[in-house]
C-alpha cells in the first residue's frame, strides 16, 4: 500500500469514524438504531453550504454553526420521534420506524429548500494547497478534515470520560432504571446524547460535503449503511471501536478500489459485516454481553 | 359501467402494486410474528425476481415453472442463511440480514450476465392482477390457519419470551427458521410476479430502502393480526396517489411536500396507533364505550 493510499484511506476513514461515533453513542445509550442520523448528516452539510455561499461566512465559522444546528435537530428528533415511544415494549422496532419517518420529513424539507440537485461549495472555500507527506500528496483540505475529526474525537472523549454529563450518559447506557434511582436525570442524559450524536453526524456531513464538494438531499444514503458496518465492526456502543473501525473501513475501501476495482468496494464491506455478525457478534472491540447473541 | 372501467384502467397499476407490496409486507411479517426483526426480504425478492426472469427470458421456460423456481430458490437460500443468523437477536439480526440483502444486491450489480446495475429489461408481461391477489389470498389463508394451531401458539410463545418458550420444550430454532423460509418463499414469489408485471428488474430496486418500506407496511398496518400487513400495504400504496390528487385542490404544489405528508402520516401512526391501523376500530369502540359510561 503506497503512502498516497494510506493518506486517502485515513482521510475517508476520519469521516466514517465521525459519522459512526454519533450512531454508536445513541445505540449504546438507548439500544435504538437512529435511521435519521444520515438525514441530519445531510442537513448539516446544506446549512454549512448556505452559510458559506449565501451569507459569505468562512467555512471554519460555518462549520461550528452547522454542527450546532445538527445538535438542535438531534434534540428535535429525540423529542418527537423517540421520547414518546420510551417504555413501549417494541420500542426498538417502532423507534426504527419513527426515525425513518423523521428522515423522510428531513429529506422532504431539504428537497423543498435546496432542490434535488447536487450543490457545490463556492470556489476557494478552502484553498487547495498541496503538501508532501509520507511520499504522497496531501491537500490542505484533507489535512483540515483529518484535523477537525481528530479534534472532535478528543472533545468527545473528554466529554464522555471526564465530565459529570458523560458519567450520567454512561450510567444511563448501563441501566436507565439504576441511573434514575441514583438521581440521574435520565431524560436529560438521553437528550444530551442525542445532541452530541447528531452534532457529530452533522460535522461528518459538512466534512463529507467539503471532501467531495457535493451536497445533495440523498447524500446520506451512501454513508448510512457504512456507518452500520463500522459500528458493528467496532463493537456496538464502543467508541474506541467505532473510531478504529472507521479508519479501518476507509483504508480497506481505498485498498479494494486500487486493487480490485471500484465496483467491489461496498460488497467487501458488507460481506465483512455479515461475517463479523455471524462469527463475532460483539465486534472487534465490544465487551461481551449477556443480552446479545 | 364505462366510468368503472375507466377508473380501473387508471388505477390498474396501483391495484397490482397494492397486492405485490402486501405479499412483501407479509414476508417481513412471518418472522416478526415470532418476534424476529429479519430484513432479508428484499434480498429474497431479488433472488426470486432474477431467477424467474432468467428462466423466462433466456431459457424460454413457462411462467408457472419460473414462479415455482422463484419461490423455491429463496427457500433454499434461507436455510443456510437462517441457521447461523437466527442465533443473533434484536437489532443485530436486523443488521446481519440487511448485510445479506446488500451482498445479494451488490452481487447482482457485479454480475455481467444479468447486465449489472442496469438490470434486465423486456421481460415478458405474464403477471395479471388476479394472480397477484390469488397469491395474497393463499398467503393469508395459510397464516390464518396458523392462528390457534399448535404452531401459532408456539410462535406467540417465542415472541413473548424466547427463553421461556425454549424451557417449555418448544424447539425455537425450527420455528424461527420455518418462518424465515416461509417469508423467503413469499418474497421470492412477489419478486417474480413484480418482474413480470413491470417488465424489468434492476438490483437497486431491491436495496435497503425497499426492505425498510416492507417493514413499514407491516408495522403501520399492525403486526397484531395476520392481515395487518395487507392493510398497511394498501394504505401506504394508495396514500401517495390520494395525496397527488388532493394536493392541487388544497393549493399545495405536487412535489417534495407530498413526501413530507407521507412522513408525517407514518410518524403519527407509529406514535398514536402502536398496534397499527388494524387496531383503530377496537380503539374507537373503546373510546365510545368510555364516553357512554361517563355520560
Interface residues (C-beta under 8 A of the other chain):
Chain A: X27 X31 X32 X33 X35 X80 X81 X84 X85 X88 X90 X92 X93 X94 X96 X97 X98 X100 X101 X102 X103 X104 X105 X107 X108 X109 X111 X112 X116 X221 X224 X225 X228 X229 X232 X236 X263 X264 X266 X267 X270 X271 X273 X274 X277 X278 X281 X292 X293
Chain B: X32 X37 X84 X85 X87 X88 X89 X90 X91 X92 X94 X95 X96 X98 X99 X100 X102 X103 X106 X107 X109 X110 X116 X208 X209 X212 X215 X216 X219 X220 X255 X256 X257 X258 X259 X260 X262 X263 X264 X266 X267 X270 X271 X274
